[in-house]
Amino acid sequence: MKKLLTFCFTLLLASVLFPQPKVKTGLEVLKAENFKILKGKRVGLITNPTGVDNNLRSTIDIFYQSPEVNLVALYGPEHGVRGAHSAGEYVGSYTDKYTGVPVYSLYGKTRKPSKEMLKGVDVLVYDIQDIGSRSYTYISTMGLCMEAAAENGIQFVVLDRPNPLGGNLVEGNLVEDGFFSFVSQFKIPYVYGLTAGELALFLNDTELKAKGLHCNLTVVKMKNWKREMTFDDTGLFWVPTSPHIPDVDSPFYYALSGIIGELGDISNGVGYTLPFETFAAQWIDAEKFADEMNKLNLPGLLFRPISYKPYYSFGKGEILHGVHVYITDYKHVRLSETQFKVMEVLHKMYPDKNLFEMADSSRIKMFDKVCGTDKLRKSFEKNFDFNDIKEFFYKGSKKFKEESKKYYLYN
């Protein structure tokens, strides 16, 4: 009896000190099912450091060490399969020194697996944590890999993971013809409100179908994930998805300032210790700027004056002044429109500082690519008033949110 009580107490103590995550990812479900959908097949794995189980063991190692999985190839997105590369950095193919498995780069000579890269592969497995914004390139990689799988008669499996922004937040216009790129690969809103698995179902039924393709797709669903959950609600460990997305809140800030950062003439904190959390430049009065932004009473946001000296990127070695953004209500904040509100306020404060005129042509082109159109910039620049673009900005997202519900895997 004493031993039983001691055992029960130990279990209780362990549950308090080391609580189990509420959510089981697709990888955890696959493990629990003893990899049955992969048995007898030659597996190609598309992953990076975010592919981990609930104990932070790499999907690569789990597959390589499992007698049930024949891992024959690895495929790395932007930043590489081991996450060692910077944003936009060319990545070559090589042999993984830990497993001896060949690694094919999908951010080097090609963004889409070639027939040669898929030789000897029966099933492609995608296991990457995304951040819920269209311009983040992992979903572009997923879609192009699905396309390659469909063209080569290869099964495609998505091990689903949470959308860290939750499954209800949808913002921004749809991508228009002439502006599709690797940072706007699909006709979806900037913030699209789907998990990777749900998005894969959507892409299979729309993007691939339009090309006369159909992917043999299987989504391994999570357990216990709900649409209202942010990543912090899941109980899972956050693994940095890239160098500038280090924290569990970073996906929110990326959606809030990533677009304006493409102009290259104002700091959004990249290059300092607060990536995507600031708006600052040499010529800004921090106190006045913070006051003006707080006067807008934007839902779920507060602005604090800040001065800092970036270590690299825009403003390196110079003292910049501006605001540090705090998200106070993750359920009601309107993320992607915030950067347009920032430009609106800055133009009123400094009418001689036109951020579009200050940017070079390559930056303007990238801004339009990330926006998925040039209409936002051209319309907004006339008066620097978000109300001029608000209807266009949200019209497509409302329709998308309604139409995408049929691909929901979770309530």
N, C-alpha and C positions, 0 to 999 in steps of 0.2 A: 504493500500500500504506500509505504514511504517512497519507494522508487517511482511508483506511478505518479505521485504528487510532485516529486522532483522533476520528472519528465514533462509533466503538464506545465509546471512553472517555467521550465526552460523554454518550452514552445511559446508560451505567452510572452516571456521576456524578449525572445527573438523577434516576435511579431511586432513588438513595440519599438525595439531598437532598429530592426531591419524590416520595415513594412514592405510587403509585396506590392508591386505596381497594380493599380486598378485595371490597367489595360494590358492585354496580351497582344503583341504585334503579330503580323502574319508569319514572321519567322518563328515565334514561339508556338503558334498553332501548327506550323509545318513540323516542328520538332516533336510536338505532342502526338502527331499522327505518324511519327517515325518515317517521315520523308516519302510517304507512299506514292505521291504523284511523280516523284523523281526516280524511283527504283527502275533499274535496268536501262536508264537513259544516260547519254553523255551530256553533261551539264555545262553550259556557259553561264557565268555569273556576272551581272552588271552591278557593281557596287562601289562603295568608298568607305571611309572610316565610320560613317553613320550607320552602316549595316552591322548592327550588333544585337545580341539577345539581351534579356533583362539583367544579365550579370556582366554585361559589357564585353562578352566574347564575340570576336569578329565572325561575321557570316562566312568569310573566306576560310577561317580556321575550322569552323563548325562543319562546313561542307567537306573540306579537305580531310578532316580526321574521321568523318563518319563512314563506316563501311557500307552504308546504304546509298551514298552519293558518289558518283563518278565525275569529279570536277576536272574538266579538260581545258577550260579557257576562262580568263578573266577579262572584263571590259571596263575601262575607266572613263568617267565623264570629265568635265572641267575640274581642275585641281588634282586629277589623278586618282587611281584606285586606292592609294595609300594617303591621299590628301596632302602631298608634299609640294604642290605647285600653286603659284599665285593666280589671281583672277586674270583670265585672258592669256595665260602663258601656254605656249605650245608644248604639248606633251607627246613624246614618242612611245613606240611600243618596245617591250622588253620582256625578260623572263623574271618572274617574281622570285627573289632570292630565298624567301621563307618556305615556299611550296614547290618551286620548280615549274609552276604552271605558267604558260605564256600569257602575257598581259597585252591586250590590244587597246591602243588609245583611241578614244572617240572624241578627242579634242586635239588632234594633230593634223595628219594629212587628210583625214576624213572625219565627219561627224556621224556617219552612218556606217554600220558594219558592212563590209564588202562580202561577196560570196566566198572569197578565199579566207576571210577572217572567221567565217561561220562553218568552214569545212570540218566535218566530224562532230558537229554539235546537233543534238536532237531537241534540246529545250533550252531556251534562254530564260534566266531568272533575274528579275529586277528587284533589288532590295536597297533602296536609298531613301533617306529622310529628306523630304522636300520642305519648302517654307511657305508655300501658298501664294506666291506672286508669279505672274506670267513671265517676267523677264529673267527669273532665276533659271539657269539653263538645264537643270536636271530633267525637267519634264520634256524639254525639247529632245534630249537624248532618249528618253523613254519612248516618245512617239516615233522617232526615226528607227529605233531598234524594233519596235512593233512592225513598222513598215518592212524592214529587212526580213524579219521573221515570216511575215505573210508572203513575201516574194519568194522565199526559199523553203516554204513548207515546214517551218520550225515552230513548235509550240512555244508560247510565251506565257510566263507566270509572273504575276506581280505579288510580292509579299507586302501586304498593305501596312501602312504606318499612318499616324495621325496627321491631319493638317494642323500645324501649330496655331493657326489663326482661328481654329474652329471650323465648323461646317456650315455656318450661317452667313458669314460675312462675304458679300459679293460687291465689288466696286469697279468702276471704270468702263470705258468704251471697249467695243470689240475691235480687233485688228482689221484693217481695211486692205483691199488689194493694193499692191505696190509697196506694202510695208511689212510683209512677212519676212522674218529673219530668225536667227537662232535665239534672239531675245524676245521675239514675238512670233513663235512658230505656228500658233494655232489661233483660230477665231474664237477666242475666249476673253473674258474681262481681265483686267490687270490683277485683281484679287478674285479668285474664281470659286472658292468655297467647296472644293471637292478634295477627297483623299486621292493619292496616286492611283489606287485601284479604281475608284469611281471615274477619275479622269480617263484612265485607260479604256474603260467601257464606253465612255462618251466618244473618244477618239476613234475607236473601232467602228462605231456606228455612224460617224460623220466624216472625219478627215480621210480615213482609209477607204471607206465605202465610196467616197467621191472619186477616188483613184481606181476604183474597180478592184479593191483589195479587201480581204477579210482575214484577220488574225485569229489563229486558234488560241484564244485567250482564256486563262484561268486566273482569277483573283483569290488569293488566300486571305480571307477576311480576318480582321482583328476581332477580339472579344472584349466586350464591355466599353467600347468607345461610343460616345454620344456626340451629336453635332454641336451641342453647346460647350463642349470641352475645349479649352485652350490646352496647349501642351503641358502647362503647369498643373493642370487638373488630372493628368493621366497617371502621375506617380512614376513615370519613366525617367531615366537619366537623359539629360540633354547632351548630345555629342555635337561639337561645332560642325556645322555643315560646310563651312569654308572659313578662311582666315578672318573675315570680317563679320561673321555670324557666330560669335563666340558664346552667347548666352541664350537662355530660354526665351527672353523677351526680344531678342534681335530680329526675328522675322517680322514683328510688328513695326519696328523702326525702319527696317528695309522698305516696307511698303509705304511708309510715311515720308521717306526722303530720298529713296533710290533714284527717282526720275530726275529731280532737280540736280542731283549729283553728276548726271551725265553732261551738264553744261560746262563743268570744270572751272567756274569762276566764283564759286562759293563753296565753303566746306560743309559737308554733312557729317563730319566727325571721322571719316575714313582717313587714316594717317595719324590719328590721335587715339586715345584710349576709349573713346566713346563712338565707335562706328555707327553711323546712321542716326545718331541721337542729337545732333546739333545742326544749327544753321548759322554760319559765321563768316566774316570777311574782315579785312583790315579797316575798311571805311565805315563800319556799322557802329552806332552808339548802342552798346549792349543794354543799358538800363531802359532807354527809350523804346528800343525794339521789343524787349520783354513786356513792357507796359502795353504797347500797342497790340501785341499778340494776345495778351490776357484779356484785353478789352473786347475781343471778339467772342469770348465765352464759348470757344469751340468745345463740343461735348467730349468729356474724357481726357482733356489735355490741360496742362499747366506749363508755363514757360519761365525759366529762371535765367537771368543774365549770366554770361560766362565769358571768360577770356582764356585763351590757351595758345600754345605754340605746337603745331603739328610736327611730328617726327619725319613724315614723308607725305607725298601726294600734295594736293593744293595747299599753298601757304607754308610749305616746309620752312622751318626756322624763323618764321615771322609770327608776331603776336596777332591773333585774330580775336574779334569780338562778336558776340551774338547771343543766341539763346540755346540752352539745354532743355530739351523737351522731356516732359514727364507724362506718361500715360497713367491716368487715374481710374479709368473705367474702360476695361478691355471689351466690354459687351456693346458699348454704344459709341465708341470712338469711330470717326470717319478718317481712315488712314491716308489714302492716296490723294485726297483733295487737299490735305494740309499743306503740301508743298506749293500748291497754287495760291493758297491763302497767304503763305509766307512771301511769295513774289508780289502779291497784291499789296501787302503792307510795306514791303521794301520800296516798291515803286512810288507809293504815296510819300514815304519818308525821304527818298532820294530819287526824284524824277529824272535826274541826269544819269542814273545807273540802270541801264537796260541790260538785264542779264543775257538776253538773246543777242543783242548787238555786241556785247563783250565777249561772247563765245565764238570760237572759230568754226568754220564750215563743217569740219569733221565732227565736232561736238554737237552741232545742231542736227546733223544727220543721225547721230546716235540717239539724241533726245527724241527725235521723231520715230525712230525704230522702236524704242522702248515704249513710247506712247501708242504705237501701232497705227499712227496717222500723223499728218502734219496739220490737220484741221484744228487740233487743240492749240497748238502754238500760234498759228496764224490768227485764229479768232481771239485768243486770250491777249495777244500782244497789242491789239487795237486799243484796249482800255485798261488792261491789267485788272480785270474784274472777273472773278470766278463765275458770277451769275451769267456771264455771256456764254460760258461753255457748259454750265451745269446740266442742262437738259441733254445735250449731246453726250456728256460724260457718263450719265447714268441710264440713258435710254436702253442701250444694248445690254447692260448688266441686269436690269429688271427682267427682260425677256429671257436672258440666259438662265437666270436663277430658276425661273418657272419651268423652262424646258429641260433643265438638267436634273430635276427632281426624279425623273424616271430611272436615273442611273444611281440613285442613292442606295447604298448598302447598309446604312445605319440611320437610326432615328435621331 
